Amino acid sequence: MSYFSRKKLPIIFFLITCFNIVIMPVVYAATGKLEPRHTYALAGLGIITLGLVIYLFDVVFHPDRY
C-alpha cells in the first residue's frame, strides 16, 4: 500500500459517513416510521462506532505508538 493511498483512506471513510448523514433522513422519510431526530441520532451512532472501530484497529496493529 503506498503512502498516498494510506492517507486517502481516512478521507474516504469521512466522506462516506458524511454522505450517510445526508442520505439517511431521506431514506427513513420514505418509510415514515422514524422521526428525523432519531435518524440523526442513528447517523451519529454510526459515526461514533466507525471511529471507535478504526481507532481500536490502529491500537491493535500499532501498539508501539500508544
mmCIF file of the N, C-alpha and C atoms, coordinates in Angstrom:
data_MODEL
# 
_entry.id   MODEL 
# 
loop_
_atom_site.group_PDB 
_atom_site.id 
_atom_site.type_symbol 
_atom_site.label_atom_id 
_atom_site.label_alt_id 
_atom_site.label_comp_id 
_atom_site.label_asym_id 
_atom_site.label_entity_id 
_atom_site.label_seq_id 
_atom_site.pdbx_PDB_ins_code 
_atom_site.Cartn_x 
_atom_site.Cartn_y 
_atom_site.Cartn_z 
_atom_site.occupancy 
_atom_site.B_iso_or_equiv 
_atom_site.pdbx_formal_charge 
_atom_site.auth_seq_id 
_atom_site.auth_comp_id 
_atom_site.auth_asym_id 
_atom_site.auth_atom_id 
_atom_site.pdbx_PDB_model_num 
ATOM 1   N N  . MET A 1 1  ? 0.832   -1.172 0.000  1.00 0.00 ? 1  MET A N  1 
ATOM 2   C CA . MET A 1 1  ? 0.000   0.000  0.000  1.00 0.00 ? 1  MET A CA 1 
ATOM 3   C C  . MET A 1 1  ? 0.884   1.244  0.000  1.00 0.00 ? 1  MET A C  1 
ATOM 4   N N  . SER A 1 2  ? 0.658   2.132  -0.893 1.00 0.00 ? 2  SER A N  1 
ATOM 5   C CA . SER A 1 2  ? 1.503   3.311  -0.991 1.00 0.00 ? 2  SER A CA 1 
ATOM 6   C C  . SER A 1 2  ? 1.116   4.346  0.068  1.00 0.00 ? 2  SER A C  1 
ATOM 7   N N  . TYR A 1 3  ? 1.999   5.323  0.214  1.00 0.00 ? 3  TYR A N  1 
ATOM 8   C CA . TYR A 1 3  ? 1.773   6.370  1.212  1.00 0.00 ? 3  TYR A CA 1 
ATOM 9   C C  . TYR A 1 3  ? 0.525   7.180  0.882  1.00 0.00 ? 3  TYR A C  1 
ATOM 10  N N  . PHE A 1 4  ? 0.309   7.475  -0.391 1.00 0.00 ? 4  PHE A N  1 
ATOM 11  C CA . PHE A 1 4  ? -0.845  8.275  -0.800 1.00 0.00 ? 4  PHE A CA 1 
ATOM 12  C C  . PHE A 1 4  ? -2.153  7.547  -0.522 1.00 0.00 ? 4  PHE A C  1 
ATOM 13  N N  . SER A 1 5  ? -2.208  6.265  -0.795 1.00 0.00 ? 5  SER A N  1 
ATOM 14  C CA . SER A 1 5  ? -3.463  5.535  -0.566 1.00 0.00 ? 5  SER A CA 1 
ATOM 15  C C  . SER A 1 5  ? -3.743  5.371  0.922  1.00 0.00 ? 5  SER A C  1 
ATOM 16  N N  . ARG A 1 6  ? -2.707  5.304  1.772  1.00 0.00 ? 6  ARG A N  1 
ATOM 17  C CA . ARG A 1 6  ? -2.938  5.228  3.214  1.00 0.00 ? 6  ARG A CA 1 
ATOM 18  C C  . ARG A 1 6  ? -3.478  6.545  3.748  1.00 0.00 ? 6  ARG A C  1 
ATOM 19  N N  . LYS A 1 7  ? -3.023  7.658  3.207  1.00 0.00 ? 7  LYS A N  1 
ATOM 20  C CA . LYS A 1 7  ? -3.537  8.953  3.643  1.00 0.00 ? 7  LYS A CA 1 
ATOM 21  C C  . LYS A 1 7  ? -4.911  9.232  3.056  1.00 0.00 ? 7  LYS A C  1 
ATOM 22  N N  . LYS A 1 8  ? -5.233  8.582  1.965  1.00 0.00 ? 8  LYS A N  1 
ATOM 23  C CA . LYS A 1 8  ? -6.510  8.797  1.306  1.00 0.00 ? 8  LYS A CA 1 
ATOM 24  C C  . LYS A 1 8  ? -7.641  8.020  1.991  1.00 0.00 ? 8  LYS A C  1 
ATOM 25  N N  . LEU A 1 9  ? -7.326  6.930  2.640  1.00 0.00 ? 9  LEU A N  1 
ATOM 26  C CA . LEU A 1 9  ? -8.325  6.066  3.251  1.00 0.00 ? 9  LEU A CA 1 
ATOM 27  C C  . LEU A 1 9  ? -9.165  6.772  4.324  1.00 0.00 ? 9  LEU A C  1 
ATOM 28  N N  . PRO A 1 10 ? -8.585  7.525  5.268  1.00 0.00 ? 10 PRO A N  1 
ATOM 29  C CA . PRO A 1 10 ? -9.435  8.223  6.250  1.00 0.00 ? 10 PRO A CA 1 
ATOM 30  C C  . PRO A 1 10 ? -10.355 9.250  5.602  1.00 0.00 ? 10 PRO A C  1 
ATOM 31  N N  . ILE A 1 11 ? -9.902  9.885  4.550  1.00 0.00 ? 11 ILE A N  1 
ATOM 32  C CA . ILE A 1 11 ? -10.753 10.862 3.857  1.00 0.00 ? 11 ILE A CA 1 
ATOM 33  C C  . ILE A 1 11 ? -11.948 10.168 3.229  1.00 0.00 ? 11 ILE A C  1 
ATOM 34  N N  . ILE A 1 12 ? -11.721 8.999  2.667  1.00 0.00 ? 12 ILE A N  1 
ATOM 35  C CA . ILE A 1 12 ? -12.816 8.237  2.064  1.00 0.00 ? 12 ILE A CA 1 
ATOM 36  C C  . ILE A 1 12 ? -13.835 7.834  3.128  1.00 0.00 ? 12 ILE A C  1 
ATOM 37  N N  . PHE A 1 13 ? -13.359 7.354  4.284  1.00 0.00 ? 13 PHE A N  1 
ATOM 38  C CA . PHE A 1 13 ? -14.271 6.992  5.373  1.00 0.00 ? 13 PHE A CA 1 
ATOM 39  C C  . PHE A 1 13 ? -15.066 8.204  5.848  1.00 0.00 ? 13 PHE A C  1 
ATOM 40  N N  . PHE A 1 14 ? -14.408 9.352  5.962  1.00 0.00 ? 14 PHE A N  1 
ATOM 41  C CA . PHE A 1 14 ? -15.088 10.562 6.388  1.00 0.00 ? 14 PHE A CA 1 
ATOM 42  C C  . PHE A 1 14 ? -16.167 10.973 5.389  1.00 0.00 ? 14 PHE A C  1 
ATOM 43  N N  . LEU A 1 15 ? -15.860 10.918 4.111  1.00 0.00 ? 15 LEU A N  1 
ATOM 44  C CA . LEU A 1 15 ? -16.838 11.294 3.099  1.00 0.00 ? 15 LEU A CA 1 
ATOM 45  C C  . LEU A 1 15 ? -18.024 10.326 3.063  1.00 0.00 ? 15 LEU A C  1 
ATOM 46  N N  . ILE A 1 16 ? -17.764 9.056  3.276  1.00 0.00 ? 16 ILE A N  1 
ATOM 47  C CA . ILE A 1 16 ? -18.848 8.071  3.303  1.00 0.00 ? 16 ILE A CA 1 
ATOM 48  C C  . ILE A 1 16 ? -19.780 8.333  4.481  1.00 0.00 ? 16 ILE A C  1 
ATOM 49  N N  . THR A 1 17 ? -19.224 8.646  5.657  1.00 0.00 ? 17 THR A N  1 
ATOM 50  C CA . THR A 1 17 ? -20.085 8.918  6.803  1.00 0.00 ? 17 THR A CA 1 
ATOM 51  C C  . THR A 1 17 ? -20.857 10.225 6.631  1.00 0.00 ? 17 THR A C  1 
ATOM 52  N N  . CYS A 1 18 ? -20.233 11.226 6.006  1.00 0.00 ? 18 CYS A N  1 
ATOM 53  C CA . CYS A 1 18 ? -20.967 12.472 5.727  1.00 0.00 ? 18 CYS A CA 1 
ATOM 54  C C  . CYS A 1 18 ? -22.098 12.211 4.744  1.00 0.00 ? 18 CYS A C  1 
ATOM 55  N N  . PHE A 1 19 ? -21.849 11.396 3.739  1.00 0.00 ? 19 PHE A N  1 
ATOM 56  C CA . PHE A 1 19 ? -22.893 11.040 2.786  1.00 0.00 ? 19 PHE A CA 1 
ATOM 57  C C  . PHE A 1 19 ? -24.004 10.281 3.491  1.00 0.00 ? 19 PHE A C  1 
ATOM 58  N N  . ASN A 1 20 ? -23.633 9.460  4.463  1.00 0.00 ? 20 ASN A N  1 
ATOM 59  C CA . ASN A 1 20 ? -24.624 8.716  5.238  1.00 0.00 ? 20 ASN A CA 1 
ATOM 60  C C  . ASN A 1 20 ? -25.534 9.665  6.003  1.00 0.00 ? 20 ASN A C  1 
ATOM 61  N N  . ILE A 1 21 ? -24.976 10.734 6.572  1.00 0.00 ? 21 ILE A N  1 
ATOM 62  C CA . ILE A 1 21 ? -25.787 11.709 7.314  1.00 0.00 ? 21 ILE A CA 1 
ATOM 63  C C  . ILE A 1 21 ? -26.759 12.411 6.381  1.00 0.00 ? 21 ILE A C  1 
ATOM 64  N N  . VAL A 1 22 ? -26.330 12.665 5.154  1.00 0.00 ? 22 VAL A N  1 
ATOM 65  C CA . VAL A 1 22 ? -27.194 13.368 4.205  1.00 0.00 ? 22 VAL A CA 1 
ATOM 66  C C  . VAL A 1 22 ? -28.301 12.457 3.686  1.00 0.00 ? 22 VAL A C  1 
ATOM 67  N N  . ILE A 1 23 ? -27.980 11.219 3.353  1.00 0.00 ? 23 ILE A N  1 
ATOM 68  C CA . ILE A 1 23 ? -28.932 10.339 2.684  1.00 0.00 ? 23 ILE A CA 1 
ATOM 69  C C  . ILE A 1 23 ? -29.838 9.587  3.666  1.00 0.00 ? 23 ILE A C  1 
ATOM 70  N N  . MET A 1 24 ? -29.400 9.399  4.899  1.00 0.00 ? 24 MET A N  1 
ATOM 71  C CA . MET A 1 24 ? -30.186 8.612  5.855  1.00 0.00 ? 24 MET A CA 1 
ATOM 72  C C  . MET A 1 24 ? -31.564 9.209  6.134  1.00 0.00 ? 24 MET A C  1 
ATOM 73  N N  . PRO A 1 25 ? -31.687 10.520 6.380  1.00 0.00 ? 25 PRO A N  1 
ATOM 74  C CA . PRO A 1 25 ? -33.041 11.059 6.613  1.00 0.00 ? 25 PRO A CA 1 
ATOM 75  C C  . PRO A 1 25 ? -33.955 10.904 5.404  1.00 0.00 ? 25 PRO A C  1 
ATOM 76  N N  . VAL A 1 26 ? -33.398 10.963 4.225  1.00 0.00 ? 26 VAL A N  1 
ATOM 77  C CA . VAL A 1 26 ? -34.215 10.792 3.017  1.00 0.00 ? 26 VAL A CA 1 
ATOM 78  C C  . VAL A 1 26 ? -34.764 9.375  2.947  1.00 0.00 ? 26 VAL A C  1 
ATOM 79  N N  . VAL A 1 27 ? -33.929 8.416  3.248  1.00 0.00 ? 27 VAL A N  1 
ATOM 80  C CA . VAL A 1 27 ? -34.361 7.014  3.201  1.00 0.00 ? 27 VAL A CA 1 
ATOM 81  C C  . VAL A 1 27 ? -35.415 6.739  4.266  1.00 0.00 ? 27 VAL A C  1 
ATOM 82  N N  . TYR A 1 28 ? -35.191 7.226  5.478  1.00 0.00 ? 28 TYR A N  1 
ATOM 83  C CA . TYR A 1 28 ? -36.149 6.979  6.543  1.00 0.00 ? 28 TYR A CA 1 
ATOM 84  C C  . TYR A 1 28 ? -37.431 7.802  6.373  1.00 0.00 ? 28 TYR A C  1 
ATOM 85  N N  . ALA A 1 29 ? -37.337 8.936  5.702  1.00 0.00 ? 29 ALA A N  1 
ATOM 86  C CA . ALA A 1 29 ? -38.547 9.715  5.434  1.00 0.00 ? 29 ALA A CA 1 
ATOM 87  C C  . ALA A 1 29 ? -39.457 8.977  4.468  1.00 0.00 ? 29 ALA A C  1 
ATOM 88  N N  . ALA A 1 30 ? -38.879 8.196  3.577  1.00 0.00 ? 30 ALA A N  1 
ATOM 89  C CA . ALA A 1 30 ? -39.681 7.422  2.636  1.00 0.00 ? 30 ALA A CA 1 
ATOM 90  C C  . ALA A 1 30 ? -40.461 6.325  3.360  1.00 0.00 ? 30 ALA A C  1 
ATOM 91  N N  . THR A 1 31 ? -39.880 5.781  4.427  1.00 0.00 ? 31 THR A N  1 
ATOM 92  C CA . THR A 1 31 ? -40.592 4.742  5.171  1.00 0.00 ? 31 THR A CA 1 
ATOM 93  C C  . THR A 1 31 ? -41.608 5.344  6.130  1.00 0.00 ? 31 THR A C  1 
ATOM 94  N N  . GLY A 1 32 ? -41.302 6.535  6.680  1.00 0.00 ? 32 GLY A N  1 
ATOM 95  C CA . GLY A 1 32 ? -42.232 7.214  7.575  1.00 0.00 ? 32 GLY A CA 1 
ATOM 96  C C  . GLY A 1 32 ? -42.359 6.602  8.949  1.00 0.00 ? 32 GLY A C  1 
ATOM 97  N N  . LYS A 1 33 ? -41.421 5.765  9.341  1.00 0.00 ? 33 LYS A N  1 
ATOM 98  C CA . LYS A 1 33 ? -41.536 5.098  10.632 1.00 0.00 ? 33 LYS A CA 1 
ATOM 99  C C  . LYS A 1 33 ? -40.739 5.788  11.736 1.00 0.00 ? 33 LYS A C  1 
ATOM 100 N N  . LEU A 1 34 ? -39.710 6.557  11.361 1.00 0.00 ? 34 LEU A N  1 
ATOM 101 C CA . LEU A 1 34 ? -38.873 7.191  12.363 1.00 0.00 ? 34 LEU A CA 1 
ATOM 102 C C  . LEU A 1 34 ? -38.958 8.709  12.254 1.00 0.00 ? 34 LEU A C  1 
ATOM 103 N N  . GLU A 1 35 ? -38.795 9.358  13.398 1.00 0.00 ? 35 GLU A N  1 
ATOM 104 C CA . GLU A 1 35 ? -38.750 10.812 13.409 1.00 0.00 ? 35 GLU A CA 1 
ATOM 105 C C  . GLU A 1 35 ? -37.374 11.272 12.917 1.00 0.00 ? 35 GLU A C  1 
ATOM 106 N N  . PRO A 1 36 ? -37.287 12.504 12.414 1.00 0.00 ? 36 PRO A N  1 
ATOM 107 C CA . PRO A 1 36 ? -35.995 12.999 11.922 1.00 0.00 ? 36 PRO A CA 1 
ATOM 108 C C  . PRO A 1 36 ? -34.896 13.007 12.981 1.00 0.00 ? 36 PRO A C  1 
ATOM 109 N N  . ARG A 1 37 ? -35.238 13.328 14.209 1.00 0.00 ? 37 ARG A N  1 
ATOM 110 C CA . ARG A 1 37 ? -34.196 13.346 15.242 1.00 0.00 ? 37 ARG A CA 1 
ATOM 111 C C  . ARG A 1 37 ? -33.647 11.950 15.508 1.00 0.00 ? 37 ARG A C  1 
ATOM 112 N N  . HIS A 1 38 ? -34.481 10.935 15.326 1.00 0.00 ? 38 HIS A N  1 
ATOM 113 C CA . HIS A 1 38 ? -33.999 9.568  15.510 1.00 0.00 ? 38 HIS A CA 1 
ATOM 114 C C  . HIS A 1 38 ? -33.044 9.169  14.396 1.00 0.00 ? 38 HIS A C  1 
ATOM 115 N N  . THR A 1 39 ? -33.317 9.627  13.181 1.00 0.00 ? 39 THR A N  1 
ATOM 116 C CA . THR A 1 39 ? -32.415 9.285  12.080 1.00 0.00 ? 39 THR A CA 1 
ATOM 117 C C  . THR A 1 39 ? -31.057 9.942  12.270 1.00 0.00 ? 39 THR A C  1 
ATOM 118 N N  . TYR A 1 40 ? -31.045 11.198 12.748 1.00 0.00 ? 40 TYR A N  1 
ATOM 119 C CA . TYR A 1 40 ? -29.762 11.849 13.004 1.00 0.00 ? 40 TYR A CA 1 
ATOM 120 C C  . TYR A 1 40 ? -29.034 11.196 14.176 1.00 0.00 ? 40 TYR A C  1 
ATOM 121 N N  . ALA A 1 41 ? -29.771 10.725 15.155 1.00 0.00 ? 41 ALA A N  1 
ATOM 122 C CA . ALA A 1 41 ? -29.147 10.018 16.276 1.00 0.00 ? 41 ALA A CA 1 
ATOM 123 C C  . ALA A 1 41 ? -28.513 8.717  15.797 1.00 0.00 ? 41 ALA A C  1 
ATOM 124 N N  . LEU A 1 42 ? -29.197 8.009  14.916 1.00 0.00 ? 42 LEU A N  1 
ATOM 125 C CA . LEU A 1 42 ? -28.624 6.783  14.355 1.00 0.00 ? 42 LEU A CA 1 
ATOM 126 C C  . LEU A 1 42 ? -27.392 7.074  13.517 1.00 0.00 ? 42 LEU A C  1 
ATOM 127 N N  . ALA A 1 43 ? -27.421 8.154  12.754 1.00 0.00 ? 43 ALA A N  1 
ATOM 128 C CA . ALA A 1 43 ? -26.249 8.532  11.963 1.00 0.00 ? 43 ALA A CA 1 
ATOM 129 C C  . ALA A 1 43 ? -25.081 8.884  12.880 1.00 0.00 ? 43 ALA A C  1 
ATOM 130 N N  . GLY A 1 44 ? -25.366 9.602  13.967 1.00 0.00 ? 44 GLY A N  1 
ATOM 131 C CA . GLY A 1 44 ? -24.308 9.929  14.923 1.00 0.00 ? 44 GLY A CA 1 
ATOM 132 C C  . GLY A 1 44 ? -23.722 8.699  15.583 1.00 0.00 ? 44 GLY A C  1 
ATOM 133 N N  . LEU A 1 45 ? -24.568 7.755  15.933 1.00 0.00 ? 45 LEU A N  1 
ATOM 134 C CA . LEU A 1 45 ? -24.072 6.492  16.500 1.00 0.00 ? 45 LEU A CA 1 
ATOM 135 C C  . LEU A 1 45 ? -23.218 5.727  15.501 1.00 0.00 ? 45 LEU A C  1 
ATOM 136 N N  . GLY A 1 46 ? -23.618 5.772  14.241 1.00 0.00 ? 46 GLY A N  1 
ATOM 137 C CA . GLY A 1 46 ? -22.818 5.116  13.208 1.00 0.00 ? 46 GLY A CA 1 
ATOM 138 C C  . GLY A 1 46 ? -21.448 5.734  13.072 1.00 0.00 ? 46 GLY A C  1 
ATOM 139 N N  . ILE A 1 47 ? -21.375 7.055  13.131 1.00 0.00 ? 47 ILE A N  1 
ATOM 140 C CA . ILE A 1 47 ? -20.079 7.736  13.031 1.00 0.00 ? 47 ILE A CA 1 
ATOM 141 C C  . ILE A 1 47 ? -19.202 7.426  14.240 1.00 0.00 ? 47 ILE A C  1 
ATOM 142 N N  . ILE A 1 48 ? -19.790 7.442  15.430 1.00 0.00 ? 48 ILE A N  1 
ATOM 143 C CA . ILE A 1 48 ? -19.025 7.127  16.642 1.00 0.00 ? 48 ILE A CA 1 
ATOM 144 C C  . ILE A 1 48 ? -18.521 5.688  16.599 1.00 0.00 ? 48 ILE A C  1 
ATOM 145 N N  . THR A 1 49 ? -19.373 4.767  16.173 1.00 0.00 ? 49 THR A N  1 
ATOM 146 C CA . THR A 1 49 ? -18.977 3.368  16.081 1.00 0.00 ? 49 THR A CA 1 
ATOM 147 C C  . THR A 1 49 ? -17.859 3.175  15.070 1.00 0.00 ? 49 THR A C  1 
ATOM 148 N N  . LEU A 1 50 ? -17.977 3.803  13.918 1.00 0.00 ? 50 LEU A N  1 
ATOM 149 C CA . LEU A 1 50 ? -16.931 3.698  12.899 1.00 0.00 ? 50 LEU A CA 1 
ATOM 150 C C  . LEU A 1 50 ? -15.617 4.276  13.406 1.00 0.00 ? 50 LEU A C  1 
ATOM 151 N N  . GLY A 1 51 ? -15.688 5.394  14.105 1.00 0.00 ? 51 GLY A N  1 
ATOM 152 C CA . GLY A 1 51 ? -14.480 5.989  14.665 1.00 0.00 ? 51 GLY A CA 1 
ATOM 153 C C  . GLY A 1 51 ? -13.820 5.081  15.691 1.00 0.00 ? 51 GLY A C  1 
ATOM 154 N N  . LEU A 1 52 ? -14.620 4.472  16.559 1.00 0.00 ? 52 LEU A N  1 
ATOM 155 C CA . LEU A 1 52 ? -14.062 3.545  17.549 1.00 0.00 ? 52 LEU A CA 1 
ATOM 156 C C  . LEU A 1 52 ? -13.439 2.316  16.897 1.00 0.00 ? 52 LEU A C  1 
ATOM 157 N N  . VAL A 1 53 ? -14.078 1.802  15.869 1.00 0.00 ? 53 VAL A N  1 
ATOM 158 C CA . VAL A 1 53 ? -13.538 0.628  15.171 1.00 0.00 ? 53 VAL A CA 1 
ATOM 159 C C  . VAL A 1 53 ? -12.194 0.955  14.535 1.00 0.00 ? 53 VAL A C  1 
ATOM 160 N N  . ILE A 1 54 ? -12.108 2.098  13.867 1.00 0.00 ? 54 ILE A N  1 
ATOM 161 C CA . ILE A 1 54 ? -10.843 2.493  13.247 1.00 0.00 ? 54 ILE A CA 1 
ATOM 162 C C  . ILE A 1 54 ? -9.772  2.710  14.306 1.00 0.00 ? 54 ILE A C  1 
ATOM 163 N N  . TYR A 1 55 ? -10.111 3.375  15.397 1.00 0.00 ? 55 TYR A N  1 
ATOM 164 C CA . TYR A 1 55 ? -9.150  3.617  16.472 1.00 0.00 ? 55 TYR A CA 1 
ATOM 165 C C  . TYR A 1 55 ? -8.663  2.301  17.087 1.00 0.00 ? 55 TYR A C  1 
ATOM 166 N N  . LEU A 1 56 ? -9.579  1.391  17.371 1.00 0.00 ? 56 LEU A N  1 
ATOM 167 C CA . LEU A 1 56 ? -9.174  0.137  18.005 1.00 0.00 ? 56 LEU A CA 1 
ATOM 168 C C  . LEU A 1 56 ? -8.343  -0.737 17.068 1.00 0.00 ? 56 LEU A C  1 
ATOM 169 N N  . PHE A 1 57 ? -8.652  -0.737 15.771 1.00 0.00 ? 57 PHE A N  1 
ATOM 170 C CA . PHE A 1 57 ? -7.802  -1.464 14.835 1.00 0.00 ? 57 PHE A CA 1 
ATOM 171 C C  . PHE A 1 57 ? -6.404  -0.865 14.809 1.00 0.00 ? 57 PHE A C  1 
ATOM 172 N N  . ASP A 1 58 ? -6.298  0.450  14.886 1.00 0.00 ? 58 ASP A N  1 
ATOM 173 C CA . ASP A 1 58 ? -4.989  1.087  14.894 1.00 0.00 ? 58 ASP A CA 1 
ATOM 174 C C  . ASP A 1 58 ? -4.229  0.737  16.168 1.00 0.00 ? 58 ASP A C  1 
ATOM 175 N N  . VAL A 1 59 ? -4.923  0.720  17.307 1.00 0.00 ? 59 VAL A N  1 
ATOM 176 C CA . VAL A 1 59 ? -4.269  0.368  18.572 1.00 0.00 ? 59 VAL A CA 1 
ATOM 177 C C  . VAL A 1 59 ? -3.811  -1.083 18.558 1.00 0.00 ? 59 VAL A C  1 
ATOM 178 N N  . VAL A 1 60 ? -4.616  -1.973 17.995 1.00 0.00 ? 60 VAL A N  1 
ATOM 179 C CA . VAL A 1 60 ? -4.258  -3.390 17.980 1.00 0.00 ? 60 VAL A CA 1 
ATOM 180 C C  . VAL A 1 60 ? -3.069  -3.648 17.064 1.00 0.00 ? 60 VAL A C  1 
ATOM 181 N N  . PHE A 1 61 ? -3.040  -3.007 15.890 1.00 0.00 ? 61 PHE A N  1 
ATOM 182 C CA . PHE A 1 61 ? -1.994  -3.309 14.925 1.00 0.00 ? 61 PHE A CA 1 
ATOM 183 C C  . PHE A 1 61 ? -0.749  -2.435 15.069 1.00 0.00 ? 61 PHE A C  1 
ATOM 184 N N  . HIS A 1 62 ? -0.824  -1.343 15.835 1.00 0.00 ? 62 HIS A N  1 
ATOM 185 C CA . HIS A 1 62 ? 0.333   -0.486 16.074 1.00 0.00 ? 62 HIS A CA 1 
ATOM 186 C C  . HIS A 1 62 ? 0.407   -0.108 17.550 1.00 0.00 ? 62 HIS A C  1 
ATOM 187 N N  . PRO A 1 63 ? 0.603   -1.089 18.448 1.00 0.00 ? 63 PRO A N  1 
ATOM 188 C CA . PRO A 1 63 ? 0.578   -0.771 19.887 1.00 0.00 ? 63 PRO A CA 1 
ATOM 189 C C  . PRO A 1 63 ? 1.795   0.029  20.342 1.00 0.00 ? 63 PRO A C  1 
ATOM 190 N N  . ASP A 1 64 ? 2.878   0.018  19.573 1.00 0.00 ? 64 ASP A N  1 
ATOM 191 C CA . ASP A 1 64 ? 4.080   0.742  19.992 1.00 0.00 ? 64 ASP A CA 1 
ATOM 192 C C  . ASP A 1 64 ? 3.900   2.258  19.895 1.00 0.00 ? 64 ASP A C  1 
ATOM 193 N N  . ARG A 1 65 ? 2.916   2.728  19.195 1.00 0.00 ? 65 ARG A N  1 
ATOM 194 C CA . ARG A 1 65 ? 2.643   4.169  19.102 1.00 0.00 ? 65 ARG A CA 1 
ATOM 195 C C  . ARG A 1 65 ? 1.979   4.702  20.368 1.00 0.00 ? 65 ARG A C  1 
ATOM 196 N N  . TYR A 1 66 ? 1.290   3.844  21.088 1.00 0.00 ? 66 TYR A N  1 
ATOM 197 C CA . TYR A 1 66 ? 0.478   4.311  22.209 1.00 0.00 ? 66 TYR A CA 1 
ATOM 198 C C  . TYR A 1 66 ? 1.133   4.004  23.529 1.00 0.00 ? 66 TYR A C  1 
# 
